[in-house]
Amino acid sequence: MITMRTRWVVAGLSALALALLTLAVPLEWPFHGPGEEHGGAGELAKGEVCPIDAKQANLNYTLKDANNQDVRLADFKGKVILLDFWATWCGPCKVEIPWFVEFQEKYGPAGLQVVGVSVDDTQEKLTPFVSQFKMNYAVLQGLGHDDLQEEYGPLWGIPVTMLIARDGRICSRHTGMGTKEAFESTIKALL
């Protein structure tokens, strides 16, 4: 017979496991498998940032931004794109957003475009959040765009951040919170 105490222990351990999934620690679990940092593609050639067999990003999507205006991902072709799937309730996402604001300001003139796709927030929730966090990059409404999430997925959790080269190849994919230094290093190499 399962006691109430056993149920609380199981619930506590489950909560702890969920919390560990959101930590900013590079874990070697299945969702951080070999090659994930490079789009799940093969090895890098010497001196290369992007694997030769990296998947081409599909930018044929139009989404509404936080102001309810249409934004075509294809308009960013030819730029280095930091594509981030996130949500307003996500703790690790809130840590990364100021980095992405800084990157857009610092590297935008050199050809970087940060694009944040909020996976499940309504415009009413998104607009004040964008203002509060002073998000200076394209913030798009991903709610109802399961096709986009499937295209860049599977998204087992968020944040999921990809760096796309000017030629459209997905050079890096990171599930969970990354490090500012790793993102910035890849951005600089792609620019």
QUICORRA-V370313 format. One record per pair of residues at least 12 apart in sequence whose ideal C-beta (glycine too) atoms are under 8 Angstrom apart, sorted by the first residue. I is the first residue (numbers start at 1). J is the second residue. D is the distance in Angstrom with one decimal. If there is no record, write none. Layout:
i:I j:J d:D
i:I j:J d:D
//
This chain:
i:21 j:157 d:6.4
i:21 j:176 d:7.3
i:22 j:90 d:7.9
i:22 j:91 d:5.9
i:22 j:92 d:5.3
i:22 j:157 d:7.9
i:22 j:176 d:7.3
i:22 j:177 d:7.2
i:23 j:176 d:8.0
i:23 j:177 d:7.5
i:24 j:92 d:6.5
i:24 j:95 d:7.0
i:24 j:176 d:7.8
i:24 j:177 d:4.3
i:24 j:178 d:8.0
i:24 j:179 d:7.3
i:26 j:179 d:7.8
i:27 j:176 d:7.5
i:31 j:156 d:5.2
i:31 j:157 d:7.1
i:31 j:175 d:4.9
i:31 j:176 d:7.2
i:32 j:175 d:6.6
i:32 j:176 d:7.3
i:35 j:51 d:7.7
i:36 j:173 d:5.6
i:36 j:174 d:7.2
i:36 j:175 d:6.7
i:37 j:172 d:5.6
i:37 j:173 d:7.0
i:37 j:174 d:6.4
i:38 j:50 d:7.3
i:38 j:51 d:4.9
i:38 j:54 d:6.9
i:38 j:171 d:6.5
i:38 j:172 d:5.9
i:38 j:173 d:7.5
i:39 j:51 d:6.6
i:39 j:54 d:4.8
i:39 j:55 d:5.6
i:39 j:162 d:7.2
i:39 j:169 d:7.5
i:39 j:170 d:4.0
i:39 j:171 d:6.2
i:39 j:172 d:6.4
i:39 j:173 d:5.0
i:40 j:55 d:7.4
i:40 j:173 d:6.4
i:41 j:53 d:5.0
i:41 j:54 d:4.5
i:41 j:55 d:6.6
i:41 j:170 d:7.9
i:49 j:165 d:7.5
i:49 j:171 d:5.8
i:49 j:186 d:6.5
i:49 j:189 d:4.2
i:49 j:190 d:5.7
i:50 j:165 d:5.1
i:50 j:169 d:5.2
i:50 j:171 d:3.6
i:50 j:172 d:8.0
i:50 j:190 d:7.4
i:51 j:169 d:7.9
i:51 j:171 d:7.2
i:54 j:165 d:7.8
i:54 j:169 d:4.0
i:54 j:170 d:5.6
i:54 j:171 d:5.7
i:55 j:169 d:7.1
i:55 j:170 d:5.0
i:56 j:168 d:5.3
i:56 j:169 d:6.1
i:56 j:170 d:7.5
i:57 j:81 d:7.4
i:57 j:83 d:7.6
i:57 j:152 d:7.8
i:57 j:162 d:7.5
i:57 j:164 d:4.7
i:57 j:168 d:5.2
i:57 j:169 d:7.1
i:57 j:170 d:5.1
i:58 j:151 d:5.3
i:59 j:72 d:7.9
i:59 j:73 d:4.0
i:59 j:74 d:4.6
i:59 j:76 d:6.8
i:59 j:77 d:6.1
i:59 j:168 d:7.0
i:60 j:73 d:7.3
i:60 j:74 d:6.1
i:61 j:73 d:4.9
i:61 j:74 d:8.0
i:61 j:145 d:7.2
i:61 j:147 d:7.7
i:61 j:148 d:5.2
i:61 j:151 d:7.7
i:63 j:117 d:7.1
i:63 j:140 d:4.1
i:63 j:141 d:5.9
i:63 j:142 d:6.7
i:63 j:145 d:6.1
i:63 j:148 d:7.3
i:64 j:123 d:7.1
i:64 j:140 d:6.9
i:64 j:141 d:4.7
i:65 j:138 d:6.3
i:65 j:139 d:6.1
i:65 j:140 d:5.6
i:65 j:141 d:7.2
i:66 j:123 d:6.7
i:66 j:126 d:4.9
i:66 j:127 d:5.0
i:66 j:130 d:4.5
i:66 j:135 d:7.9
i:66 j:139 d:4.8
i:66 j:140 d:7.9
i:66 j:141 d:7.4
i:67 j:127 d:7.3
i:68 j:123 d:5.8
i:71 j:138 d:5.7
i:71 j:140 d:5.8
i:73 j:115 d:7.1
i:76 j:113 d:4.7
i:76 j:115 d:6.8
i:76 j:138 d:7.8
i:77 j:168 d:6.7
i:78 j:111 d:7.8
i:78 j:166 d:5.6
i:79 j:111 d:5.0
i:79 j:112 d:6.6
i:79 j:113 d:4.4
i:79 j:166 d:6.5
i:80 j:107 d:7.8
i:80 j:111 d:5.7
i:80 j:112 d:5.0
i:80 j:113 d:7.2
i:80 j:163 d:6.9
i:80 j:164 d:6.9
i:80 j:165 d:6.4
i:80 j:166 d:5.9
i:80 j:187 d:6.4
i:80 j:190 d:4.5
i:80 j:191 d:5.6
i:81 j:112 d:7.8
i:81 j:113 d:5.3
i:81 j:114 d:7.8
i:81 j:115 d:6.0
i:81 j:162 d:7.8
i:81 j:163 d:7.3
i:81 j:164 d:4.1
i:82 j:100 d:6.4
i:82 j:103 d:6.6
i:82 j:112 d:6.7
i:82 j:113 d:7.4
i:82 j:114 d:4.6
i:82 j:115 d:7.0
i:82 j:161 d:6.6
i:82 j:162 d:7.5
i:82 j:163 d:5.7
i:82 j:164 d:7.9
i:82 j:183 d:7.1
i:82 j:187 d:6.7
i:83 j:115 d:5.1
i:83 j:117 d:7.0
i:83 j:152 d:7.1
i:83 j:161 d:7.0
i:83 j:162 d:4.6
i:83 j:163 d:7.8
i:83 j:164 d:6.2
i:84 j:96 d:7.1
i:84 j:100 d:6.5
i:84 j:114 d:7.1
i:84 j:115 d:7.0
i:84 j:116 d:4.8
i:84 j:117 d:6.9
i:84 j:159 d:5.9
i:84 j:160 d:7.5
i:84 j:161 d:4.6
i:84 j:162 d:7.8
i:85 j:117 d:5.1
i:85 j:119 d:5.5
i:85 j:142 d:6.9
i:85 j:149 d:6.9
i:85 j:152 d:7.0
i:85 j:155 d:5.7
i:85 j:158 d:5.5
i:85 j:159 d:6.3
i:85 j:160 d:4.5
i:85 j:161 d:7.5
i:86 j:116 d:5.8
i:86 j:117 d:7.3
i:86 j:118 d:6.2
i:86 j:119 d:6.9
i:86 j:158 d:5.5
i:86 j:159 d:4.7
i:87 j:118 d:5.9
i:87 j:119 d:5.4
i:87 j:120 d:5.5
i:87 j:121 d:5.9
i:87 j:158 d:5.9
i:88 j:118 d:6.7
i:88 j:121 d:5.0
i:88 j:125 d:5.8
i:88 j:126 d:6.8
i:88 j:129 d:4.7
i:90 j:158 d:5.4
i:90 j:159 d:6.4
i:92 j:158 d:7.9
i:92 j:159 d:5.8
i:92 j:176 d:6.6
i:92 j:177 d:3.6
i:93 j:158 d:6.4
i:93 j:159 d:4.8
i:93 j:177 d:8.0
i:94 j:133 d:7.6
i:95 j:177 d:6.1
i:96 j:159 d:6.0
i:96 j:161 d:7.3
i:96 j:177 d:6.2
i:96 j:178 d:7.0
i:97 j:116 d:7.6
i:97 j:133 d:5.2
i:97 j:135 d:6.5
i:98 j:133 d:7.3
i:99 j:180 d:4.7
i:99 j:183 d:6.6
i:99 j:184 d:7.8
i:100 j:114 d:4.8
i:100 j:116 d:7.0
i:100 j:135 d:7.8
i:100 j:137 d:6.4
i:101 j:114 d:8.0
i:101 j:133 d:7.2
i:101 j:134 d:6.2
i:101 j:135 d:6.2
i:101 j:136 d:5.5
i:101 j:137 d:7.1
i:103 j:183 d:7.1
i:103 j:184 d:6.7
i:103 j:187 d:6.1
i:104 j:136 d:5.2
i:104 j:137 d:4.3
i:105 j:136 d:6.2
i:107 j:187 d:5.8
i:107 j:188 d:7.6
i:107 j:191 d:6.2
i:108 j:137 d:7.9
i:110 j:191 d:5.0
i:111 j:166 d:7.0
i:111 j:191 d:5.8
i:112 j:187 d:5.9
i:112 j:191 d:6.5
i:113 j:137 d:7.1
i:113 j:138 d:6.9
i:114 j:137 d:3.7
i:114 j:138 d:7.1
i:115 j:137 d:6.7
i:115 j:138 d:4.7
i:115 j:140 d:6.6
i:116 j:135 d:6.8
i:116 j:137 d:6.5
i:116 j:138 d:7.0
i:116 j:139 d:4.7
i:116 j:140 d:6.8
i:117 j:140 d:4.9
i:117 j:142 d:4.1
i:117 j:145 d:7.7
i:117 j:148 d:6.9
i:118 j:139 d:6.7
i:118 j:140 d:7.0
i:118 j:141 d:6.1
i:118 j:142 d:5.5
i:118 j:143 d:7.1
i:119 j:142 d:4.7
i:119 j:143 d:7.1
i:119 j:149 d:6.5
i:119 j:155 d:7.1
i:119 j:158 d:6.2
i:120 j:142 d:7.4
i:120 j:143 d:5.4
i:121 j:141 d:7.3
i:121 j:143 d:6.4
i:122 j:141 d:7.7
i:122 j:143 d:6.4
i:123 j:141 d:6.0
i:126 j:139 d:6.7
i:126 j:141 d:6.4
i:155 j:175 d:7.9
i:156 j:175 d:6.4
i:157 j:175 d:6.3
i:157 j:176 d:6.6
i:159 j:174 d:8.0
i:159 j:175 d:7.9
i:159 j:176 d:7.0
i:159 j:177 d:6.5
i:159 j:178 d:8.0
i:160 j:173 d:7.1
i:160 j:174 d:7.1
i:160 j:175 d:5.2
i:161 j:173 d:7.5
i:161 j:174 d:4.9
i:161 j:178 d:6.1
i:161 j:183 d:7.1
i:162 j:174 d:7.6
i:163 j:183 d:7.4
i:163 j:186 d:5.1
i:163 j:187 d:6.7
i:163 j:190 d:6.3
i:165 j:190 d:5.3
i:166 j:190 d:7.2
i:171 j:186 d:7.0
i:171 j:190 d:6.4
i:172 j:186 d:5.2
//
